[in-house]
Amino acid sequence: MTIFQKGPGDMGSTLRIGPGRRLLAFGIARIAGLVILLILVWTSVTSVPTGHVGVLTLFGKVTGEVLPEGIHLVNPLKDVHKLSVQTQAMKESASVPSTEGLIMALDTSLLFRLDRAKAAQVFQTIGRDYVARVVEPNLRSAIRSVTSSHSANALYTGAREEVAMKIQDELVKVLGPRGIIVENVLLRDVQLPAMLKSSIEAKQQAEQDALRMSFVLQKEKQEAERKRIEAQGIADFQRIVAQGISTQLLEWKGIEATEKLATSANSKVVIIGSARTGLPLILEPK
């Protein structure tokens, strides 16, 4: 390799580079190439954590590719946006109207997750903050829509499961096509106005008292029926026994008893004959 270098006294001079310098330059170029290759490989490798998916974009445009969990080799010009597909819980406390127009405080929990098959669609049409943009406002709307068709008494007593199911059905219809899977809706607590709450509790207490009294009356009727059946059984027994006992049978039993007493070793006085039955009288001496 020849290099011309200008000097002060001539038009130029020739500078020669030896084999050692050529090897050094080649080594530097090789190391630089390896470094660049390592940088490219490093920027091309991405890891998607457990419970997440990676949505790919190229220059800000969603490509439609979705990476599952694990390590992947991607185009370094593409960006990977990681979204969770795990179950999320959102709590909502709202003041909602009943069918009578009363305002109640209702605490609700929503369990939901992102549909991994629609992750690219959600990222493109809604964005990362899909919970605040779509899930939360639709939950509030569904709560108010469903509770307005139920009475306060029903919400406070036995219609909680029905209300929760209707809220869930409405959210499934709205959020399902947007790429969000609704798993469950739970009604944690319902707070009524103090006066209405006292009235409902008093009514429930009266109903419990009436049920308890009905049970007591039913029990007494069963006991009376048992005693009647028992008395009827005793009367039937006595009638059957009375029909089988005659004067002759009683006299015969008296004679048998007299014979046993007469043959016993105990001292006694036996008086034969009686004005009414003719059976002997047995007197124990003092």
Secondary structure as GFF3:
##gff-version 3
##sequence-region A 1 286
A	DSSP	beta_strand	2	5	.	.	.	ID=ss1
A	DSSP	beta_strand	13	16	.	.	.	ID=ss2
A	DSSP	alpha_helix	19	44	.	.	.	ID=ss3
A	DSSP	beta_strand	45	48	.	.	.	ID=ss4
A	DSSP	beta_strand	52	58	.	.	.	ID=ss5
A	DSSP	beta_strand	61	67	.	.	.	ID=ss6
A	DSSP	beta_strand	70	73	.	.	.	ID=ss7
A	DSSP	beta_strand	78	84	.	.	.	ID=ss8
A	DSSP	beta_strand	88	97	.	.	.	ID=ss9
A	DSSP	beta_strand	103	114	.	.	.	ID=ss10
A	DSSP	three_ten_helix	116	118	.	.	.	ID=ss11
A	DSSP	alpha_helix	119	125	.	.	.	ID=ss12
A	DSSP	alpha_helix	130	130	.	.	.	ID=ss13
A	DSSP	pi_helix	131	135	.	.	.	ID=ss14
A	DSSP	alpha_helix	136	147	.	.	.	ID=ss15
A	DSSP	alpha_helix	152	156	.	.	.	ID=ss16
A	DSSP	alpha_helix	160	175	.	.	.	ID=ss17
A	DSSP	three_ten_helix	176	178	.	.	.	ID=ss18
A	DSSP	beta_strand	180	191	.	.	.	ID=ss19
A	DSSP	alpha_helix	194	244	.	.	.	ID=ss20
A	DSSP	alpha_helix	247	262	.	.	.	ID=ss21
A	DSSP	beta_strand	269	271	.	.	.	ID=ss22
A	DSSP	beta_strand	281	283	.	.	.	ID=ss23
###
